[in-house]
Amino acid sequence: MDYNNLLSYLKKRQPDFVTLLQKLVSFQTYTGERENINKFLDFLENLFAGFDPQVSRFQTGQGDILTLSFFPRGADKEVPDADFIVLLAHVDTVKVSQIQPPAKIKGDRFFANGCYDMKNAIALFYYALKALKHFDAAVNKQIKMVLTPDEEAGSEASLPILLRECSRAAAVILPEPCCPGGGVKTRRKGVITMQAKLKGKAVHSGIEPEKGIDANRALAQLIGKIDKIAREVGAVSFNPGILSGGTSRNVVSPFSCMDFELRSYSSGLLKKALREIKKIGYIGGAGCEIVKGIEHPALEFDHKNRRIYEIAVKIASSLGYELSAGSSGGGSEGSHLSFAGIPVIDGLGMKGGAAHSPGEYIEMADFPFRAALITALCLEV
């Protein structure tokens, strides 16, 4: 395919893209609103029906997971099981107000809840498929679109199904928001949430404080201890988060609690820090129980992900663009997939900003390049 012709074709589709995106953001799909999410998936199933996909839906408590498989294998075209590409997006959005703000266009920007994170991705997928069909491209892989309902809440309900559906993919193309300069996100921090419960001994703080065990002071020591562990492990950040403790101003605190997190671009370093922290059984005379909560792996720029990025860089160059790489402190579904050994290219979404706020927007002029890049990746990975 001549990529200059592809880019010209998509530039002419930009007004249609905006019209489609207006329709997509008109659906309220806040995380947890299962009925609304499923209605939106019904609409998407109809929208993509013109490409004659194989359709599967998997129910979860947060809403369905919709998978649409295009260019399926047939008797006349045998494709190995692992030779398929996943186009991945989540349909849930973050609730920013009681009433969903209406979409609006101001200058070169399109404003709407969820347009940047990440309903523009669904529209990009639609026009990538239209371009493949328009140019009658020789697609030698099955393309599987996977749409999940709960990414903003950590993908807890959908993750087992998502991992299964993507387990043998040649690559996962994920148009989460790009870096501020337009680059893809080749690294994301992993995170481990934890809770520390400290048990002291209550006594009157005026009469016999020396007979007590102050859990609050122990908690202060624990913060210093975890800070030291994070420094010694290296490249791990620690946030104390929520602190609580004590019963009264005149009582030595019999208990205290801390909800905290660790973050790092290395899952290995997170594991190492976790092991050291879990060894803490007593501090400052108080008993200390550490309970692990959510564990979200890092997205690392390993050889399998680097290969996909290098292909994308070459495609971008042929389109007259430079595709840089960057990092993000937050996670995505791509982090879990990459940790499971599946090649991922993340952060292919359109330029924009103000995610998860009433002022969320995308830059409309970025559409042709992003759609062309995704289209070409479907052909070249």
HELIX and SHEET records of a PDB file:
HELIX    1   1 TYR A    3  LYS A   12  1                                  10    
HELIX    2   2 GLN A   14  VAL A   25  1                                  12    
HELIX    3   3 ARG A   34  LEU A   47  1                                  14    
HELIX    4   4 PHE A   48  PHE A   51  5                                   4    
HELIX    5   5 CYS A  115  LYS A  119  3                                   5    
HELIX    6   6 ASN A  120  HIS A  134  1                                  15    
HELIX    7   7 GLU A  151  ALA A  153  5                                   3    
HELIX    8   8 LEU A  159  CYS A  166  1                                   8    
HELIX    9   9 PRO A  209  LYS A  211  5                                   3    
HELIX   10  10 ALA A  215  VAL A  233  1                                  19    
HELIX   11  11 SER A  267  LYS A  278  1                                  12    
HELIX   12  12 HIS A  303  SER A  318  1                                  16    
HELIX   13  13 GLU A  333  PHE A  339  1                                   7    
HELIX   14  14 MET A  364  ASP A  366  5                                   3    
HELIX   15  15 PHE A  367  GLU A  380  1                                  14    
SHEET    1   A 6 GLN A  54  PHE A  58  0                                        
SHEET    2   A 6 ILE A  65  PHE A  70 -1                                        
SHEET    3   A 6 GLN A 142  THR A 148 -1                                        
SHEET    4   A 6 PHE A  84  HIS A  90  1                                        
SHEET    5   A 6 ALA A 171  LEU A 174  1                                        
SHEET    6   A 6 VAL A 344  ASP A 346  1                                        
SHEET    1   B 4 LYS A 104  LYS A 106  0                                        
SHEET    2   B 4 ARG A 109  PHE A 111 -1                                        
SHEET    3   B 4 TYR A 361  GLU A 363 -1                                        
SHEET    4   B 4 GLY A 352  GLY A 353 -1                                        
SHEET    1   C 2 VAL A 184  ARG A 188  0                                        
SHEET    2   C 2 ALA A 325  SER A 328  1                                        
SHEET    1   D 5 SER A 237  GLY A 245  0                                        
SHEET    2   D 5 PHE A 255  SER A 264 -1                                        
SHEET    3   D 5 GLY A 190  LYS A 199 -1                                        
SHEET    4   D 5 ALA A 286  HIS A 296 -1                                        
SHEET    5   D 5 TYR A 282  ILE A 283 -1                                        
END                                                                             
